[in-house]
Amino acid sequence: MPQLGFGIVGTGFIAGVIADAITRASNARLSAVSSRRIENARKFTANRPGVEAVQGVDSLLARADVQAVYVATPTVAKEEIALQAIAAGKHVLVDKPFIDQASVLRMTRAAAAKGLVFMDATHFVHHPRNAAIQAAIAEKIGPPRSLHTAFYFPFSDRENIRFDPTQEPMTALGDMAWYSMRAVVEYLRPEGRITKAVVAPERDPKTNAIVRASGLIAFDGGQVSTFDVGYTAGTVLMDLQLLGANGVIGMDDFVLDWESSSAFKDSGDKAGYAYRTGMGTRKDATFVPTPPRTAQESAMIEDFAELTASGDAVLRAAYAEATLKTQGYLDALWAAAGS
Ligand SMILES: NC(=O)c1ccc[n+]([C@@H]2O[C@H](COP(=O)([O-])OP(=O)(O)OC[C@H]3O[C@@H](n4cnc5c(N)ncnc54)[C@H](OP(=O)(O)O)[C@@H]3O)[C@@H](O)[C@H]2O)c1
């Protein structure tokens, strides 16, 4: 099988996760990793045989064995690097979130003009569960009217970019509510404009970073999503409930499934979703297993590589549209947070 050659910009936490995902993917290989400091790149590649360490984005983009670039930097640096990569003729996988929707538009338009793939690095949409739920909604619960999501993990390192508004302007709102808004795009699928956005943020007094936020976003036609996200609950929480007129679809691991995601190796839990209708109790809920074909972050890499190979312009545009919508909803929350 032909293998798409990836270059990674950045040597931090998520760069490591995705480097492993690229290595596991059947149709991709990791060619090189760039850092602003060559020592970081060398440290990163030390246990990755065959992967070159390079200094600076220019050196990465000059390589013929790099056909696609994964951007794993803080949000403030993403657009410039992605645009540079697109100008050099590389497909781009850019991690979430983004500065704003206008920034996403500049990147997606530049990529589309060159027939290149732009994809954001949201893992869960590549899990087979995503398509399974989308296909089941109408039959199992009827047209979705409201969606509640909660996404927390315990995190308190004030030295990390998550606590630095100069690196991650929306801090926890951008980091965590991204997934809530992506769930809106994938499952609630509102067609109308936003009619209301309300956010109650809690800020860290030392850094002014948002560390927790609860809120609501409503759409023309009456669809509503409520969300609760942050770092302060002392546990991981990934709950989702999608309510239709006839029932509810639910998951307790919607962001990083407990079966395949590298964050929870060998948990023994099975990926799937549950649905319930009428006055049924817990025992009446039906669990529908949706076995992963591989870890969901590797599935993302495989889908990305397949799309670069197929040249499917309709699918390319659909991914770009999903990113634009997600960031647009996030922008509305950011404005509502009074920032
Ligand atoms: N999709 C997901 O599941 C997921 C998960 C976690 C994080 N993320 C997102 O990914 C981004 C990075 O998160 P992280 O936890 O990996 O952060 P991190 O550990 O701080 O790593 C960021 C890396 O980017 C490079 N960098 C820093 N500032 C830069 C700049 N101004 N220009 C170019 N490169 C720069 C650094 O590498 P060098 O110093 O070697 O250049 C650094 O190691 C965040 O926006 C986060 O929200 C996504």
The ligand as a MOL file (V3000), in Angstrom:
LIG
                    3D

  0  0  0     0  0            999 V3000
M  V30 BEGIN CTAB
M  V30 COUNTS 48 52 0 0 0
M  V30 BEGIN ATOM
M  V30 1 N -6.5310 16.6380 19.0760 0
M  V30 2 C -6.2010 16.3320 20.3140 0
M  V30 3 O -6.6230 15.2990 20.8570 0
M  V30 4 C -5.2870 17.2400 21.0910 0
M  V30 5 C -4.7590 16.7820 22.2940 0
M  V30 6 C -3.8750 17.5980 22.9560 0
M  V30 7 C -3.5830 18.8560 22.4560 0
M  V30 8 N -4.1700 19.3120 21.3180 0 CHG=1
M  V30 9 C -3.8680 20.6670 20.8040 0
M  V30 10 O -2.5700 20.6490 20.2350 0
M  V30 11 C -1.8950 21.8700 20.5270 0
M  V30 12 C -0.5460 21.5490 21.1940 0
M  V30 13 O -0.8010 20.9450 22.4500 0
M  V30 14 P 0.3490 20.1770 23.2610 0
M  V30 15 O -0.2670 19.6930 24.5080 0
M  V30 16 O 1.0380 19.2060 22.3840 0 CHG=-1
M  V30 17 O 1.3540 21.4060 23.5890 0
M  V30 18 P 2.8880 21.3280 23.9910 0
M  V30 19 O 3.1890 20.0630 24.6960 0
M  V30 20 O 3.2310 22.6150 24.6460 0
M  V30 21 O 3.6440 21.2540 22.5790 0
M  V30 22 C 3.6190 22.2980 21.6400 0
M  V30 23 C 4.9120 22.2390 20.8130 0
M  V30 24 O 4.8480 23.2610 19.8140 0
M  V30 25 C 6.1460 23.8350 19.6320 0
M  V30 26 N 5.9650 25.2940 19.7520 0
M  V30 27 C 5.7230 26.0110 20.8660 0
M  V30 28 N 5.5650 27.3180 20.5690 0
M  V30 29 C 5.7320 27.4110 19.2390 0
M  V30 30 C 5.7140 28.5000 18.3340 0
M  V30 31 N 5.4650 29.7470 18.7360 0
M  V30 32 N 5.9440 28.2370 17.0270 0
M  V30 33 C 6.1960 26.9830 16.6130 0
M  V30 34 N 6.2320 25.9100 17.4290 0
M  V30 35 C 5.9990 26.1310 18.7140 0
M  V30 36 C 7.0520 23.3100 20.7300 0
M  V30 37 O 8.0000 22.4460 20.1340 0
M  V30 38 P 9.4880 22.9750 19.8980 0
M  V30 39 O 9.8350 23.7880 21.1270 0
M  V30 40 O 10.2970 21.7330 19.8130 0
M  V30 41 O 9.4990 23.7860 18.6530 0
M  V30 42 C 6.1410 22.5400 21.6510 0
M  V30 43 O 6.7120 21.3520 22.1030 0
M  V30 44 C -2.8310 22.6920 21.3990 0
M  V30 45 O -3.4690 23.6830 20.6250 0
M  V30 46 C -3.8300 21.6880 21.9280 0
M  V30 47 O -5.1280 22.2220 22.1340 0
M  V30 48 C -4.9850 18.5070 20.6200 0
M  V30 END ATOM
M  V30 BEGIN BOND
M  V30 1 1 1 2
M  V30 2 2 2 3
M  V30 3 1 2 4
M  V30 4 1 4 5
M  V30 5 2 4 48
M  V30 6 2 5 6
M  V30 7 1 6 7
M  V30 8 2 7 8
M  V30 9 1 8 9
M  V30 10 1 8 48
M  V30 11 1 9 10
M  V30 12 1 9 46
M  V30 13 1 10 11
M  V30 14 1 11 12
M  V30 15 1 11 44
M  V30 16 1 12 13
M  V30 17 1 13 14
M  V30 18 2 14 15
M  V30 19 1 14 16
M  V30 20 1 14 17
M  V30 21 1 17 18
M  V30 22 2 18 19
M  V30 23 1 18 20
M  V30 24 1 18 21
M  V30 25 1 21 22
M  V30 26 1 22 23
M  V30 27 1 23 24
M  V30 28 1 23 42
M  V30 29 1 24 25
M  V30 30 1 25 26
M  V30 31 1 25 36
M  V30 32 1 26 27
M  V30 33 1 26 35
M  V30 34 2 27 28
M  V30 35 1 28 29
M  V30 36 1 29 30
M  V30 37 2 29 35
M  V30 38 1 30 31
M  V30 39 2 30 32
M  V30 40 1 32 33
M  V30 41 2 33 34
M  V30 42 1 34 35
M  V30 43 1 36 37
M  V30 44 1 36 42
M  V30 45 1 37 38
M  V30 46 2 38 39
M  V30 47 1 38 40
M  V30 48 1 38 41
M  V30 49 1 42 43
M  V30 50 1 44 45
M  V30 51 1 44 46
M  V30 52 1 46 47
M  V30 END BOND
M  V30 END CTAB
M  END
